[in-house]
Amino acid sequence: MQGYALIGHRLGHSLSMDIHRLFFDETGLAGGYDLIELDEDRLPELMSFARRSLDGLNVTIPYKRAVIPFLDELSDTARRVGAVNTIENRDGRLIGHNTDVHGFSALLEFGGISVRDGCAVLLGASGGAARAVMTALLDEGVSRLTLVSRNPNGRRAPDPRCEWVNYAALNDMHADLLVNCTPVGMYPNVHATPVPEAVAAQMGAVVDTIYNPEETMLLRHAKKAGARTVNGLYMLVAQAVRAQEIWQGCAYERALSDHIYERLKEEIK
Ligand code: NAP
């Protein structure tokens, strides 16, 4: 049986084990997936164990950058993002990947949102999740990407299409897409929203990478104004299925992610 695990500092609310259990159930493959909580001083020991005994690893907060020195190789995407969320064990060689980029592009497709030649706004752009979202948006062909931070001064634009601004700059900004990569609005702070309702109402589509609650205040405001909206759950499923594609060395139909997403949504209701 194949053995996989997710490593992170606190994993109490993680849905990863559920998603991979559903993956094994849907595909009929025999595999186990564990959650491993650890402090940073145990990372070297865990990485040696993974090299000897696991077929693959997922990595979450706060180790997506910290694992890089333990790897033998990085995929192009992981190198561009500067973070690893999936590790492939190829006969004892550890290869780092980043499947959050694919997860976000799959979420856009799932939500029927196209950003090619459009303008996008990214909230919380200095954070970890945003690095993958930024890479995906640039790859998807945005013409302008506004990166929003509470402290934008002195930050370097990663691409000529990007500029850093603070939240005040959003008051008069209309865009095709706004993506929330801040934790604002996440359970239990469900009444909080990262931007005022009037700003949400100026966007053609809004993606909240948060998936708990199912509809954040931000999404509620945007939907009320007629915008297309989608939460982050499909991204979580799609990045996990992409990790399995890497581990299994094959590609799956989109229907597999759709089935896992529907079953997961039902389970967590
Ligand atoms: P993070 O690093 O803690 O926060 C991201 C950024 O948000 C920070 O760098 C900060 O930027 C801004 N921020 C933090 N607290 C804020 C506040 N109170 N008000 C305004 N801005 C604030 O988090 P992360 O790990 O990147 O995750 C961000 C979100 O993405 C989480 O909600 C998580 O659930 C979601 N996520 C979803 C998926 C998925 O698959 N759907 C995957 C990963 C993460 P500034 O200080 O520059 O303003």
Residues whose N, C-alpha, C, O or C-beta is under 5 A from the ligand:
A	BS01	NAP	G124 S126 G127 G128 A129 A130 S149 R150 N151 C181 T182 P183 V184 M186 T209 I210 G232 L233 M235 L236
